[in-house]
């Protein structure tokens, strides 16, 4: 049994689907009320818990042999921020996994954590990495560079006539990574000896300036109008976001650093050895644009949400036999 945290996120969902395509048993750690309904068709099991609730983590990992920790806070709230979730939640997960005898844990981190860039997300991820290394668990750490989806998202906003702005240095060099590639590495890290006990940085195959990447993403989407804010304009945007609270300031600071500072890494050789070819930038953008976004459909929650009885039922891992769990969450429409 493989526990996946962050399963409702864009990377975590890809990981879940890859594991299920391989016919592996997957348990998704999801928070009640989260957008878990769009994983219904995978047949994965859900465990309702929270990284901020150590007791739920102890029950979630029971009976699991492996864990992929892909949960990350994108936009913080007053009770779901980097300190309590990214750091303390990760520590609680590692402790629970160690006590449960988990054989191997894969942590998806960020390149900024290794570099020590000045942002709350990177600082907490770096401390979480150190906690995992000190835990004694067999582990792999994957530090992802900027995702190609960052540029695809800006192009998508331009398509919708919304403000399509990224914060960063337009002349900085980045190697945008396809989320699908990151998910393949996460699955491979479960048992590949070359990734065991290591922290590796993952980047895409093409070196582009931030402006080139944004222009190419817009060209793939057939739009224009997206732009990169840098220098005083970017600082002003971050300062203005601070008026709305630290959650927006931290998120924009993270983006600005990811799109301003180079990541010294080359994943091509490692990808070749593992037999995982890297996706070109245009294809990665196209895939991101074409990927369904059911969480944006106002009707999806009502038509695809799991049955209330399933949501309210507590299936105790290690107590309830796997054969007694539903093959897939039941829908409201039958």
HELIX and SHEET records of a PDB file:
HELIX    1   1 UNK A   10  UNK A   21  1                                  12    
HELIX    2   2 UNK A   36  UNK A   42  5                                   7    
HELIX    3   3 UNK A   54  UNK A   61  1                                   8    
HELIX    4   4 UNK A   82  UNK A   87  3                                   6    
HELIX    5   5 UNK A   88  UNK A  100  1                                  13    
HELIX    6   6 UNK A  111  UNK A  115  1                                   5    
HELIX    7   7 UNK A  120  UNK A  135  1                                  16    
HELIX    8   8 UNK A  148  UNK A  159  1                                  12    
HELIX    9   9 UNK A  179  UNK A  188  1                                  10    
HELIX   10  10 UNK A  193  UNK A  195  5                                   3    
HELIX   11  11 UNK A  210  UNK A  221  1                                  12    
HELIX   12  12 UNK A  231  UNK A  242  1                                  12    
HELIX   13  13 UNK A  246  UNK A  258  1                                  13    
HELIX   14  14 UNK A  268  UNK A  274  1                                   7    
HELIX   15  15 UNK A  281  UNK A  290  1                                  10    
HELIX   16  16 UNK A  294  UNK A  296  5                                   3    
HELIX   17  17 UNK A  300  UNK A  304  1                                   5    
HELIX   18  18 UNK A  308  UNK A  312  1                                   5    
HELIX   19  19 UNK A  322  UNK A  324  5                                   3    
SHEET    1   A 7 UNK A  45  UNK A  48  0                                        
SHEET    2   A 7 UNK A  26  UNK A  30  1                                        
SHEET    3   A 7 UNK A   2  UNK A   5  1                                        
SHEET    4   A 7 UNK A  66  UNK A  69  1                                        
SHEET    5   A 7 UNK A 104  UNK A 110  1                                        
SHEET    6   A 7 UNK A 139  UNK A 144  1                                        
SHEET    7   A 7 UNK A 199  UNK A 202  1                                        
SHEET    1   B 2 UNK A 165  UNK A 167  0                                        
SHEET    2   B 2 UNK A 227  UNK A 229  1                                        
SHEET    1   C 2 UNK A 173  UNK A 174  0                                        
SHEET    2   C 2 UNK A 208  UNK A 209 -1                                        
END                                                                             
